[in-house]
Amino acid sequence: MKVLGVSGSPIKDSNTDRALKIALAATGVKTEFIKLSDYTIQPCNACLECRKTNNCVLKDDGNLLMNKTYKADALIIAGFTPYSSIDSRSKIFMERLYPLHHRHALMSGKPGAAIVTCVMQQGHEGMASACENGISAIQNYMLAESMSFIGGISILGNVPCLICDKKEQCSVSALKMLFGKDATPENVKINSVEDDTETVAALEKLGGDIVDAYYQ
Ligand SMILES: Cc1cc2nc3c(=O)[nH]c(=O)nc-3n(C[C@H](O)[C@H](O)[C@H](O)COP(=O)(O)O)c2cc1C
């Protein structure tokens, strides 16, 4: 069995990457980690040419990633949540798996899971949280392909404003919005997935569950 793990985070050795690697290591089977920012993929043009050939006509790395996904027995997608939606690389990756939809449901029955990093733990009034939105986006892809969705895990990430040198003048600082007017990069804790033992345990369980689901 082989589990493919795909990270949409462009940040080097990000929480998203490391969370995904924890889950992959816990599978105990063959795995491959892919960082989408190392590849070039354009969004789906909705031309539907892939209906005829199970291949995409776009000349980029989309078909290579699609074939790796086809050859894998299970898939974990790990993303983060700019503007409380799934990041664009993860979204484009899912769109470009559309060739596997045709002749005939080539991802059907494969176990799949989601890992999503966010900082907004609550949604705006009446709205889902950033991590819920991210997990739903991945879950919707997997359900549409008749995969077996094993679960989604939220990871607490870090506000990008922590590294901004204009934070004092900023009227839309997420640092102040989340942690109050006195928040500074010095007094806000940096979150590392490894420090959260419950989340690490949940990631390890996810790795085990995805293998169990394959052999069931
Ligand atoms: C352009 C941009 C916009 C963001 N907007 C949100 C947001 O609306 N909600 C949220 O929870 N996090 C937001 N984030 C924060 C990301 O979720 C955070 O950077 C992520 O936790 C980093 O994950 P990483 O450590 O895996 O790279 C944003 C980040 C970027 C770069």
The ligand as a Tripos MOL2 file, in Angstrom:
@<TRIPOS>MOLECULE
LIG
   31    33     1     0     0
SMALL
NO_CHARGES

@<TRIPOS>ATOM
      1 C1         -2.4730   35.8080    2.5290 C.3       1 LIG1
      2 C2         -2.8570   35.0900    3.8040 C.ar      1 LIG1
      3 C3         -4.1320   35.2560    4.3160 C.ar      1 LIG1
      4 C4         -4.5250   34.5630    5.4670 C.ar      1 LIG1
      5 N1         -5.8140   34.6340    5.9040 N.ar      1 LIG1
      6 C5         -6.2080   33.8080    6.9100 C.ar      1 LIG1
      7 C6         -7.5730   33.7180    7.3000 C.ar      1 LIG1
      8 O1         -8.4380   34.4110    6.7680 O.2       1 LIG1
      9 N2         -7.9090   32.8450    8.2850 N.ar      1 LIG1
     10 C7         -6.9860   32.0470    8.9130 C.ar      1 LIG1
     11 O2         -7.3380   31.2530    9.7860 O.2       1 LIG1
     12 N3         -5.6850   32.1360    8.5740 N.ar      1 LIG1
     13 C8         -5.2900   32.9780    7.5930 C.ar      1 LIG1
     14 N4         -3.9860   33.0300    7.2320 N.ar      1 LIG1
     15 C9         -3.0210   32.3720    8.0840 C.3       1 LIG1
     16 C10        -2.7170   31.0040    7.6420 C.3       1 LIG1
     17 O3         -3.7340   30.1190    8.0110 O.3       1 LIG1
     18 C11        -1.4280   30.6910    8.3350 C.3       1 LIG1
     19 O4         -0.4190   31.4400    7.7050 O.3       1 LIG1
     20 C12        -1.1680   29.2620    8.3110 C.3       1 LIG1
     21 O5         -1.5690   28.8110    9.5640 O.3       1 LIG1
     22 C13         0.2830   29.0040    8.1140 C.3       1 LIG1
     23 O6          0.4110   27.6630    8.0400 O.3       1 LIG1
     24 P1          1.8320   27.0280    7.8860 P.3       1 LIG1
     25 O7          2.5370   27.2080    9.1920 O.co2     1 LIG1
     26 O8          1.5370   25.6270    7.5800 O.co2     1 LIG1
     27 O9          2.4840   27.7040    6.7340 O.co2     1 LIG1
     28 C14        -3.5760   33.7320    6.1210 C.ar      1 LIG1
     29 C15        -2.2760   33.6060    5.6030 C.ar      1 LIG1
     30 C16        -1.9170   34.2610    4.4580 C.ar      1 LIG1
     31 C17        -0.5160   34.0740    3.9290 C.3       1 LIG1
@<TRIPOS>BOND
     1     1     2 1
     2     2     3 ar
     3     2    30 ar
     4     3     4 ar
     5     4     5 ar
     6     4    28 ar
     7     5     6 ar
     8     6     7 ar
     9     6    13 1
    10     7     8 2
    11     7     9 ar
    12     9    10 ar
    13    10    11 2
    14    10    12 ar
    15    12    13 ar
    16    13    14 ar
    17    14    15 1
    18    14    28 ar
    19    15    16 1
    20    16    17 1
    21    16    18 1
    22    18    19 1
    23    18    20 1
    24    20    21 1
    25    20    22 1
    26    22    23 1
    27    23    24 1
    28    24    25 2
    29    24    26 1
    30    24    27 1
    31    28    29 ar
    32    29    30 ar
    33    30    31 1
@<TRIPOS>SUBSTRUCTURE
     1 LIG1         1 GROUP 0 **** ****
